[in-house]
Amino acid sequence: MKFFVPLFGFALLSCAVADEASIRAAIGKSLPLLERSSVIAIDERSNCFTCHHTGLPVMTFITACERGFKIDAGNLQTQLQFTADFLAKGRANYLQGKGQGGHAFTAGSALWTLKLGGSKSDANTEAVVEYLLGHQKELGHWKPPSIRPPSEESPFSATFFALESIRHFSTTSQQDRTNARIQHARDWLLKTPAQNTEDRVFKLWALHSVSADTKSASQDLLRTQREDGGWAQLENMTSDAYATSTALVALHRTGSVASDDPAFQRSLQWLLKAQLPDGSWHVVSRAKPFQKYFESGYPHGKDQFISITAACWATTALALALPVAQ
């Protein structure tokens, strides 16, 4: 398609390097919005862990802090404790194989959040791992319980979060079963083609998680970068902040693309241009709402949940372009 750029064409395109001052300014405008909204979300939904208002902000705050940005350390710890408490409340259900709302996707995402925060295994994480080891075992992978595109529709994303969780939190007594599920998931990943950007992003990350060869998956993702430097969720859509930033973070975190690579730099430029004056990014929602709507303090009304999701990934992608603070 005419808006795809083949790998061999990257070098032919002019590519301005995103300067550090612009990147730092963009992150500095985004972080206060993310921090405020993550606080409000806990007040509004005190019984529910969410990726968009807890898990992904934790990822962003930690990455920004590592790059020298001042964050609200108290809020970060609150988000991590909120996540741990949420899983603790579901311990009995996890041990019974029932899980919590969102099933494997929620369980894996919440454990991944605790992993990012440096949490160690305990009785509650052991119960969640036990659930993940048995849940959807017949599939050889994991899949989300509902289709809420783009961030909760892909079996590759559900599988990535589950793999990261069982790898990090499995106890000695769970290790043999963990290794077996990892091998089954690895086999599934290697033989199952990705259908869209979300699939490509998390297939790459999941393959990296199980120490498989990621070259083909990274090239598959890079081939779908648009001429403007961004990525689109689907082939018939235009570039947006969610698809672009998830692709960037996955490519960087898996060691597939360095931050000074022309493809990475072109995408940084796209993200900087797409950021709005208030520091936010706006992505239009494709998911059909089924939960009660609430204002989270992030802009863009009914689009605020996917928009803050995109903003977390975008802010993280920008931060990854900066050196780690000494």
N, C-alpha and C positions, 0 to 999 in steps of 0.2 A: 504494500500500500504506500502511496506517495508520502505519507507523513512518518513512515518508519525510516530510521537511519541505519544502514548496515554498519557493522563494526569497522570495516575498512574505510568507511567514509568519515569517521570521527576526525582524523588528522587533517582532512581537507577543510574542515570548518574552522572559522576564526573563533577563538575561545578566550574571552577576557577572564582573568583570574579574579574571583570574588575576594575583595580586600578584607583584611581582618577587622578593620574598624566598622565596616558595613555589617559584617556578620555579628559582631558583638552588639552593635546597636539594635539589630533585629531581635536578637535573643533577649536583650535587656527590655525591649518593649513587650515581648511575649510572656516572659516569666510571671510578671504580676497578675496578668489575666488568668494564667493557669493556676497560680497559687490561690487566688481569690475563689475561683470556681471550684477547686477541689475542696476547699473548706465548706463552701455553701452546700455542696452535694452531700457531704456527710450529715449536715444538719437536716437536709430535706429527705434523704434516703438512708436513715440511720441503721436500717436492717439489711442493706444490700451493698455488697461489693460490686463495683463496675470497672471494666477495663478503661473506659473512656474518662472516668473522673477519679480513679484511684490508681490502678495499675500503671497506665501510661504516664500520668504525671510523676509517679515515683521514678520511672525510667528517665524522664526528662530532668527532674530535679537532681538526680544523682549524676547524670552525664554533665549537666551544667556546672555543678559543684566541682567536679573533677577538672573542669576547664577554668576554674577560678571565679565563677560567678557566685555572688552571695545569695543564698537561698534561705528560706525560713526553715531552719533545722527542726524546730518544734513541730511544724506542720508535716514535714517529711516523716518524723517518728510517729505522729498521729495517724498518718495514712498507713504506715506499716503495721501499727498496732491494730488499727481498724480491720485490716486484712486478716491478721492473725486471729482476732476475736471472731470475725465472721466465720472462718473455718472451724474454730473451736465450737461454735454453736451448732455446727452440723456434724460434729464428730460421730455421734451415735448413728446418724443416717449413712455416713460414709462407711462405717464398719458393717452396716447392714446391706451395703451395695446400692443404696438409694441415691446418695449424693445430695446436692442442693440444686436450686434453680439454675439452669444453664448447664447442668451436668458436667461432662468432661471439659467443656470449654471454660466454664467458670472455675472448676477445680484446678485445671492446668494453669490458667491465667493468674489465679490468686497465688498458687505456689511459685510461679515464675516471678511474681512481684516480690514475694518474700526472699527468693533467691537473689534478686537484684539488690535487696537491702541487706544481704549478708546473714540472713537467718540460718540457724542450724536445725537439724532434725529434732523433733520432739514427738510426744504421743499424738498430737493433733496432725502434724504433717505425715506421720506414719499411717494414720487412718486414711488420709486423703490419697496417699500413694497406693494403699491397699485397694481402695476403690478404683483408681485408674488402672491398676494391673488387671482387674477383673472386668472392667466396663468395656463393652464392645470388643471383647477378646476375639470373637469369631471373625471380625472384620480384618484383623491384622493391622489396624490403624485406629484413629479416633475421628469422630465427626461431630459438628455442632448439632444441637437438638432442634434448631430452627434456622431459617434462612433470613438473615437480616444483613443484606449487602451494604457495603463491601466487607466490613470487618468481622462479621459472624456468619459466614456462609461457606467457607472453604474447609474441606477435610485436611488440607495441608496446614492451615493455621492451628486447628484443633490438635493435630498430631504434633506439631512443633512444640506447643505449650506443654502437652502431656509428656513428651520426650524429655524436655528440659527439666521438668518437675521430677520425674521418676529417677532420672540420672543424678540429680543433686540431692534428693531427700530420701532415697531408698536406704533402709537399714540393712545390716548384714544378713538378717533372716529373709529379707525380700530380694536380695541381689540376684539370685539365680533366675527368679521369675522376671525380674527387671531386664536382665540380659536377654531372655527369650523374647520379651515383648519388643525390645529394641531391635532385635534381629528381624522379627516379623515386620516391623514398621519400616526397617531399612529395605527389605525386599519389596514392600509395597511402593515405597518412594521411588525406587529405581525403575520400576516397570510402569508407573502410572503417569501419563502426560498431564501437564498443567494446561488449564483452559483459559485462564485470564491472568491479569496482573497479580491479583491476590494469591492465586495458586502459585505463580512463578516466584513471588517474593518468599513465601513460606516454604515452598519446596526447597529452595536454595538454603534457607536457614535450617530446615529440618535435616537435610543431607549433611550439612556442616555439623549439626548436633550429634549425629551418629558417626562422624568421622568418615563419611563416604566422599568420593570424588565429586566436587562441585563445579568443575569446569563447564560441563554441558549446561547445567542449570543456570549458571551465571551468564553464559553467552546467550541463552534463551531469553533471559530477562533484559540484557543489554540490547538485544536486537529489536525490542519493542519500545525503546526510547524514541520519543518524537523529535522532529526537527527543531521544535522550540526548546528542547532540553528537558521537558517533563515526561511524565508517564500518564496514561489514562487508565481508568479502572477497566473499561471494556473497549474493544476495537472501534466501536461506533461513537465513542465519547471523546471529548477533548481532554487535554492534560489538566490535572487537578492536584491540589496540595497533598491529598491523602495518598494517591497512587505514587506520586513523585517521591515523597519523603519516605514511605515504607520501602520503596525500591532502593533508595540511597542508603538507608540505615542497614538493610540486609546486605547490600553489596559491600559496604564498609566493614561491618561486623564479622562477615565471613572471610575477610581478607581478599575478596575478589577484585576490588577496585580501591586504589589509594585515593586520598583526598585531593591530591594534585593531578589526578587523571583528568583529561579533557572532558570525558563523559560526566564525571562527578562535578567538575567546575561548572559545566553548562547547566546542570540541574540546580546547583546552588544559586546561580544567577536567576533561574526561573523562580525559585522559592522567594528570593529577595524581592523580585518584582511583583510577585503575587501577594505578598503581605500587605494588608490594608493599613491605613494611617493609624488606626487604634491599636495596632500590634497583633491583630488576629488574622486568621485565614478563613475564608468562607468556602465550604464545600456543600453542595446541595444534596440532601438526603435522598436515598433510594429505598430505604427500609420502611415498611409499613409499621407504624407504631402500635404496640399492644399493651404498653404500660402507661400508667397515668403520667401525663405531662407535668413537668415542673421547671421553673426557671432556675438555671444553675449559675447565673451570673456571667456566663460566657455569651458573647454576641451571637446574633443571627437566628434568634427565635426558634422555629421548629427544626432548623438545621444545626442547632448549637451542639448536639451530641457528636455528630460526625465531624463537625468543624473543630471541636476541641480535641477530638481524636487525631485529626490531621495536624493540628497545631502542636500536639505533643511530639508526633513523629517529625514534623518540620523543624521544630526547635532542637530536637535531638540531632537531626541530620546536620544542621548548621553548626552545632556544638562540636560534632565529630571532625569538622574541618579545622578546628583550633587545636593548638598543642595542649597537652595535659599540663596543668599548673604544677610547678615545682614546690 
